[in-house]
Amino acid sequence: MRPPSPETLASAPPAPQLRVSPAPCTIVGGTIQAGTANPVALKAHNDAQTAYNALVAQPCTNAVPYTPTDILGVAPLDTLGPGVYCFSSSAQLNGTLNLTGGGPWIFRIGSTLTTASGSSVLVNGSSTGCNPGVFWAVGSSATLGTTTQFQGVIIAVASDTLTTGANDSGGVFALNGAVTLDTNNVSTCNTGGNSGGPPMACTLPQSSSIASNFNGTAIPAGNDFIWFSANASISGIPTTGGTVSVTNQVLTIPGVGSFSLPDSQITFSSADTCASVLFSGTTWDVGVPLSGSDEVFIGGFALPVPAGLPGGIKGVTWSGTFASSAAGASIKWKWGAAVYDTTFTGYNLLGVKPTHTNACLYNNSDHAGTPEDLKGFAIGGATGGGAANSTGSWSGTATSCGPIKH
């Protein structure tokens, strides 16, 4: 999935006719693409719709209303960390909204978004420049009041109006109406460090899945469990650090069932001199030095199989939603599954290795995701062969995020 092209300003009335009517003295930093016959304009509109659908599909982590007020920029909604903020109807911004942390920040708004004159959005104290990772999915229309200094990609179902002197860093899109401008600056984000190149997509949540097959070894009945682990090669994290999240993870085993997996949060930080992992009860929290590793643990799941399973199950699929605070991040991931002939007693008792290299506790050549404390119990089955094959053989790889090709 990809966000709409920042080089394209397009509107789509219900007819639909993709058209642009620039006002006098309009300065366009790119090429105007318009018309239903124009494949670039049509693709931009379709991409904007796809992006909107992806944003509104994100589960709410914070649901409004709050008390005593539900106005953005007014306590308790004046300083917000990363999350998905859901407004069932309209949303207002009055004053200054401070967004802190590594992102992303997603605002799902049921109807209208309006800002008071002189309002602003800050990302980690900055009101200028490109701060990717801020998204506004507006169910009706968005109106920015005069001299508003706004940040984030706005995708409105109906229309957008930027009144005199209102500026936005991110991009403004309307799915079924017009984008009306009046002495405004609109700059694009999601280019990351790829200056002059195609936009990056990683700040926008993206779905990815990999299907693989179990080998022919049957899993015997007993106290066995299957350890599913995924790791990734992650690049494009800036020297200031950043995060990668993997959410909405589901494992589907044909003939057995579908299973919801824990979320994962990977944090790259200069404060970490070696890699560590902790299961917090619902989430795998992985800390990684800025130097990274060729394999970083991004998720794990233990499935007890007391009745055993036949060998040769095909089409076992791991899926999830990937996002990063770094617009230029690229995530190339894979998964494996090994069988352990012992009772599963808890994730923090597995001794999961967080990275291939730079791991705090395990200075060895084992793959990221290896359950170090149970290695001696590995037997054949799933995608593994037992013995030293502690994670199982790897699936094929999939790449989430990375440069968008136009």
C-alpha positions as CSV (number, residue, x, y, z in Angstrom):
1,M,0.0,0.0,0.0
2,R,1.3,3.5,-0.7
3,P,0.3,7.1,0.2
4,P,-0.8,9.5,-2.5
5,S,1.8,11.1,-4.7
6,P,2.9,14.5,-3.1
7,E,3.7,15.8,-6.6
8,T,0.0,15.6,-7.6
9,L,-2.8,18.0,-6.6
10,A,-6.1,16.4,-7.7
11,S,-9.7,16.7,-6.7
12,A,-12.4,14.2,-7.5
13,P,-16.0,15.4,-7.7
14,P,-18.6,12.6,-7.7
15,A,-18.8,12.7,-11.5
16,P,-15.9,12.0,-11.3
17,Q,-13.7,14.5,-13.0
18,L,-10.2,14.9,-11.8
19,R,-9.5,18.6,-12.2
20,V,-7.3,21.4,-10.9
21,S,-8.1,25.1,-11.1
22,P,-5.1,27.0,-9.9
23,A,-5.6,30.6,-8.6
24,P,-3.6,33.5,-10.0
25,C,0.0,33.6,-8.6
26,T,-0.1,29.9,-7.6
27,I,3.4,28.5,-7.2
28,V,3.5,24.7,-7.8
29,G,6.6,22.8,-6.8
30,G,6.0,20.0,-9.3
31,T,3.8,19.2,-12.2
32,I,0.0,19.6,-12.2
33,Q,-1.7,16.4,-13.2
34,A,-5.5,16.5,-13.9
35,G,-8.3,14.8,-15.8
36,T,-9.8,11.4,-15.7
37,A,-7.8,10.3,-18.7
38,N,-4.6,11.2,-16.9
39,P,-3.2,8.0,-15.3
40,V,-1.1,10.0,-12.8
41,A,-4.1,12.0,-11.5
42,L,-6.3,8.9,-11.4
43,K,-3.6,6.9,-9.5
44,A,-3.2,9.7,-7.0
45,H,-6.9,9.7,-6.3
46,N,-6.9,5.9,-5.9
47,D,-3.9,6.0,-3.7
48,A,-5.5,8.7,-1.5
49,Q,-8.6,6.5,-1.1
50,T,-6.4,3.4,-0.3
51,A,-4.5,5.5,2.3
52,Y,-7.8,6.7,3.9
53,N,-9.1,3.2,4.1
54,A,-5.9,2.0,5.8
55,L,-6.1,4.8,8.4
56,V,-9.7,4.3,9.4
57,A,-9.0,0.6,9.7
58,Q,-6.5,1.2,12.5
59,P,-7.9,0.2,15.9
60,C,-8.4,3.1,18.3
61,T,-5.9,3.4,21.1
62,N,-7.5,6.5,22.5
63,A,-11.3,7.2,22.1
64,V,-12.7,10.7,22.5
65,P,-14.6,12.3,24.3
66,Y,-12.4,13.0,27.2
67,T,-13.3,15.1,30.3
68,P,-13.5,17.9,31.1
69,T,-13.0,18.8,27.4
70,D,-12.4,17.1,24.1
71,I,-10.9,20.0,22.2
72,L,-7.4,19.5,20.8
73,G,-4.9,21.9,22.1
74,V,-6.7,22.2,25.5
75,A,-5.9,19.9,28.4
76,P,-5.9,16.9,28.5
77,L,-5.6,17.0,24.7
78,D,-2.8,19.5,24.5
79,T,0.1,17.0,24.6
80,L,-0.3,13.6,22.9
81,G,2.1,10.7,22.4
82,P,1.9,8.2,19.5
83,G,-1.4,6.5,19.0
84,V,-4.7,6.3,17.1
85,Y,-7.1,9.0,18.4
86,C,-10.7,8.5,17.4
87,F,-13.4,11.2,17.4
88,S,-16.8,9.7,16.7
89,S,-18.1,13.0,15.2
90,S,-16.2,16.3,14.8
91,A,-12.8,17.4,16.1
92,Q,-11.6,20.9,16.9
93,L,-8.1,22.4,17.4
94,N,-7.9,25.5,19.5
95,G,-4.4,26.6,20.6
96,T,-1.3,24.5,20.4
97,L,-1.3,20.7,20.1
98,N,2.1,19.1,21.1
99,L,2.8,15.7,19.6
100,T,5.6,13.9,21.3
101,G,7.6,10.7,20.8
102,G,8.4,8.8,17.7
103,G,5.0,8.5,16.1
104,P,2.9,7.7,14.3
105,W,0.0,9.8,15.3
106,I,-3.3,9.0,13.6
107,F,-6.5,11.0,14.0
108,R,-9.7,9.3,12.9
109,I,-12.4,11.9,12.8
110,G,-16.0,10.9,12.0
111,S,-17.2,14.2,10.5
112,T,-15.5,17.6,10.4
113,L,-12.1,18.9,11.4
114,T,-11.8,22.6,12.2
115,T,-9.1,24.8,13.6
116,A,-9.3,28.1,15.3
117,S,-7.4,31.1,13.9
118,G,-3.7,31.0,14.9
119,S,-3.8,27.4,16.1
120,S,-0.7,25.2,15.6
121,V,0.5,21.6,15.7
122,L,4.0,20.9,17.0
123,V,5.9,17.7,16.6
124,N,8.5,17.3,19.4
125,G,8.5,21.1,19.7
126,S,8.9,21.9,16.0
127,S,6.4,23.8,14.0
128,T,8.4,23.8,10.8
129,G,9.9,21.3,8.4
130,C,8.6,17.9,7.4
131,N,7.6,15.7,10.3
132,P,6.2,12.5,8.8
133,G,4.0,10.2,10.8
134,V,1.0,12.5,11.4
135,F,-2.2,11.6,9.6
136,W,-5.7,13.1,9.7
137,A,-8.5,10.9,8.3
138,V,-11.6,13.2,8.1
139,G,-15.0,11.7,7.5
140,S,-16.4,14.9,6.0
141,S,-14.6,18.2,5.5
142,A,-11.5,19.9,7.0
143,T,-11.2,23.6,7.5
144,L,-8.0,25.3,8.7
145,G,-8.6,28.7,10.3
146,T,-6.6,31.8,9.3
147,T,-2.8,31.6,10.0
148,T,-3.1,28.0,11.4
149,Q,0.3,26.2,11.3
150,F,-0.7,22.6,10.7
151,Q,1.2,19.4,10.4
152,G,0.2,16.1,8.9
153,V,-1.3,14.5,5.8
154,I,-5.0,15.5,5.7
155,I,-7.3,13.1,3.7
156,A,-10.9,14.3,3.8
157,V,-13.8,12.4,2.2
158,A,-15.6,15.6,1.1
159,S,-13.4,18.7,0.8
160,D,-10.6,20.8,2.4
161,T,-10.5,24.6,2.9
162,L,-7.4,26.4,3.9
163,T,-8.3,30.0,4.8
164,T,-5.9,33.0,4.5
165,G,-2.4,32.3,5.7
166,A,-3.0,28.7,6.9
167,N,-0.1,26.4,6.1
168,D,0.3,22.6,6.2
169,S,3.4,20.4,6.2
170,G,2.3,17.0,5.0
171,G,-0.2,17.3,2.2
172,V,-3.9,18.0,1.7
173,F,-6.2,15.6,-0.2
174,A,-10.0,15.5,-0.9
175,L,-11.6,12.3,-2.1
176,N,-15.0,13.7,-3.4
177,G,-14.6,17.5,-3.6
178,A,-12.3,20.4,-3.8
179,V,-9.2,21.6,-2.1
180,T,-9.7,25.4,-1.7
181,L,-6.6,27.5,-1.1
182,D,-6.1,31.1,-0.2
183,T,-2.5,32.4,0.3
184,N,-1.3,29.1,1.7
185,N,1.9,27.0,1.8
186,V,1.4,23.3,1.5
187,S,4.5,21.1,1.6
188,T,4.9,17.4,1.3
189,C,6.2,14.8,3.7
190,N,7.1,11.1,3.5
191,T,10.3,11.8,1.6
192,G,12.6,11.1,4.6
193,G,16.2,11.3,3.6
194,N,15.5,10.5,0.0
195,S,15.8,14.1,-1.2
196,G,14.7,14.5,-4.8
197,G,13.7,10.8,-5.0
198,P,10.4,9.0,-4.7
199,P,8.4,9.3,-1.4
200,M,8.7,6.8,1.3
201,A,5.7,5.0,2.8
202,C,6.8,3.6,6.2
203,T,5.0,6.2,8.4
204,L,1.7,5.0,6.9
205,P,0.7,1.7,8.4
206,Q,1.1,-1.1,5.8
207,S,-0.2,-4.7,5.8
208,S,2.2,-7.5,4.9
209,S,1.9,-11.3,5.0
210,I,4.0,-14.4,4.2
211,A,2.7,-17.9,3.6
212,S,4.9,-20.9,4.0
213,N,4.4,-24.7,4.5
214,F,5.1,-27.1,7.3
215,N,7.5,-29.9,6.6
216,G,6.4,-33.5,6.5
217,T,7.3,-34.4,10.1
218,A,4.2,-34.9,12.3
219,I,4.1,-33.3,15.7
220,P,3.4,-36.0,18.4
221,A,0.7,-35.6,21.0
222,G,2.0,-34.5,24.4
223,N,3.3,-31.3,26.0
224,D,4.8,-29.9,22.9
225,F,4.4,-26.4,21.6
226,I,5.3,-24.6,18.4
227,W,7.4,-21.5,18.7
228,F,6.7,-19.1,15.9
229,S,9.2,-16.3,15.6
230,A,9.7,-13.5,13.0
231,N,12.7,-11.3,12.5
232,A,13.6,-8.5,10.1
233,S,16.4,-6.6,8.5
234,I,15.6,-3.0,9.2
235,S,17.3,-0.1,7.5
236,G,16.7,3.6,7.2
237,I,16.5,4.5,10.9
238,P,18.0,8.0,11.4
239,T,20.9,8.6,13.7
240,T,18.5,10.2,16.2
241,G,16.7,6.9,16.6
242,G,13.2,5.7,15.8
243,T,10.6,3.0,16.3
244,V,9.0,0.2,14.3
245,S,5.7,-1.2,15.3
246,V,4.0,-4.5,14.2
247,T,0.4,-4.7,15.1
248,N,-2.8,-6.6,14.1
249,Q,-0.7,-9.8,13.8
250,V,-2.6,-12.9,12.9
251,L,-1.3,-16.5,12.3
252,T,-3.5,-18.7,10.2
253,I,-3.0,-22.5,10.1
254,P,-5.3,-24.2,7.6
255,G,-7.4,-26.8,9.3
256,V,-6.4,-25.6,12.8
257,G,-7.5,-22.0,13.1
258,S,-6.5,-18.3,13.2
259,F,-4.7,-16.9,16.2
260,S,-4.1,-13.3,17.3
261,L,-0.5,-12.6,18.1
262,P,1.0,-10.0,20.5
263,D,2.0,-6.6,19.2
264,S,5.6,-5.7,18.8
265,Q,7.4,-2.4,19.4
266,I,11.0,-2.1,18.3
267,T,12.9,1.0,19.5
268,F,16.3,2.0,18.1
269,S,18.1,4.3,20.6
270,S,21.6,5.7,21.3
271,A,20.9,4.8,25.0
272,D,21.0,1.1,24.1
273,T,24.5,-0.4,23.9
274,C,23.2,-3.9,23.3
275,A,19.8,-5.4,22.3
276,S,17.2,-6.7,24.7
277,V,13.6,-7.9,24.6
278,L,10.9,-8.1,27.3
279,F,7.3,-9.3,27.0
280,S,5.1,-6.7,28.8
281,G,1.9,-8.8,28.9
282,T,0.5,-7.7,25.5
283,T,3.5,-6.5,23.6
284,W,7.0,-7.5,22.8
285,D,9.3,-4.5,23.6
286,V,12.6,-4.8,21.8
287,G,15.4,-2.3,22.4
288,V,18.1,-2.1,19.7
289,P,21.3,0.0,19.5
290,L,21.5,2.5,16.6
291,S,24.0,0.1,14.9
292,G,21.2,-2.4,14.4
293,S,21.6,-5.9,13.3
294,D,21.0,-8.0,10.2
295,E,18.2,-9.8,12.1
296,V,16.0,-8.0,14.7
297,F,13.2,-10.0,16.5
298,I,9.8,-8.5,15.5
299,G,7.4,-11.0,17.0
300,G,6.8,-14.3,18.6
301,F,4.0,-16.7,19.5
302,A,3.8,-20.0,21.4
303,L,1.1,-22.5,20.3
304,P,0.6,-25.5,22.5
305,V,-0.4,-28.6,20.5
306,P,-1.4,-31.3,23.1
307,A,-3.2,-33.4,20.4
308,G,-0.3,-33.1,18.0
309,L,-0.5,-32.1,14.3
310,P,0.0,-33.9,11.0
311,G,3.0,-33.0,8.9
312,G,2.8,-31.3,5.6
313,I,0.3,-28.5,6.4
314,K,0.4,-26.0,3.6
315,G,-0.3,-22.3,3.4
316,V,0.5,-21.3,7.0
317,T,0.3,-17.5,6.9
318,W,1.6,-14.8,9.2
319,S,0.2,-11.3,8.6
320,G,0.6,-8.0,10.3
321,T,0.6,-4.2,10.0
322,F,3.9,-2.5,9.9
323,A,4.7,1.2,10.6
324,S,7.7,3.3,11.6
325,S,8.5,6.7,12.9
326,A,11.2,6.9,10.2
327,A,9.7,7.8,6.8
328,G,12.7,6.2,5.0
329,A,12.6,2.9,6.9
330,S,12.7,-0.4,5.0
331,I,11.6,-3.6,6.7
332,K,12.5,-7.0,5.1
333,W,11.0,-9.8,7.3
334,K,10.6,-13.6,7.5
335,W,9.3,-16.2,9.9
336,G,10.0,-19.7,11.1
337,A,8.4,-22.3,13.4
338,A,10.1,-24.9,15.6
339,V,8.6,-27.5,17.8
340,Y,9.6,-27.9,21.5
341,D,9.1,-31.0,23.5
342,T,8.4,-29.3,26.8
343,T,5.6,-27.3,28.4
344,F,5.2,-23.6,27.6
345,T,5.3,-21.6,30.8
346,G,5.5,-18.0,29.7
347,Y,7.2,-15.7,27.2
348,N,9.7,-14.2,29.5
349,L,10.9,-17.7,30.5
350,L,12.0,-18.5,26.9
351,G,15.1,-16.4,26.8
352,V,14.3,-15.0,23.4
353,K,17.3,-13.6,21.6
354,P,16.5,-10.1,20.4
355,T,19.0,-9.8,17.6
356,H,21.5,-11.9,15.6
357,T,24.4,-9.6,16.7
358,N,24.7,-7.1,19.6
359,A,22.4,-9.1,21.9
360,C,23.0,-8.2,25.6
361,L,22.8,-11.7,27.1
362,Y,23.6,-14.1,24.2
363,N,27.0,-13.7,22.5
364,N,26.5,-16.5,20.0
365,S,25.6,-17.0,16.4
366,D,22.0,-18.0,17.0
367,H,19.3,-16.4,14.9
368,A,17.2,-13.6,16.4
369,G,14.1,-15.2,17.9
370,T,15.9,-18.2,19.3
371,P,14.4,-19.3,22.6
372,E,17.9,-19.7,24.3
373,D,16.7,-21.2,27.5
374,L,14.9,-24.1,25.8
375,K,17.2,-24.9,22.9
376,G,17.8,-28.4,24.1
377,F,14.2,-29.3,23.7
378,A,13.8,-28.7,20.0
379,I,12.5,-31.6,17.9
380,G,11.4,-32.0,14.3
381,G,8.2,-30.6,12.9
382,A,6.5,-27.3,11.7
383,T,9.4,-25.8,9.7
384,G,12.1,-27.1,11.9
385,G,14.3,-30.2,12.0
386,G,15.1,-30.3,15.7
387,A,18.5,-30.2,17.3
388,A,20.3,-26.9,16.5
389,N,17.4,-25.8,14.2
390,S,16.0,-23.7,17.0
391,T,13.9,-21.3,15.0
392,G,12.9,-23.6,12.2
393,S,13.7,-23.1,8.5
394,W,12.8,-19.6,7.3
395,S,9.9,-18.7,5.1
396,G,10.4,-16.5,2.1
397,T,10.9,-12.8,2.8
398,A,8.6,-9.9,2.3
399,T,9.4,-6.2,2.3
400,S,7.2,-3.7,4.1
401,C,7.8,0.0,3.6
402,G,10.6,1.3,1.4
403,P,10.7,3.5,-1.6
404,I,7.5,3.9,-3.6
405,K,7.9,3.4,-7.4
406,H,5.7,5.5,-9.6
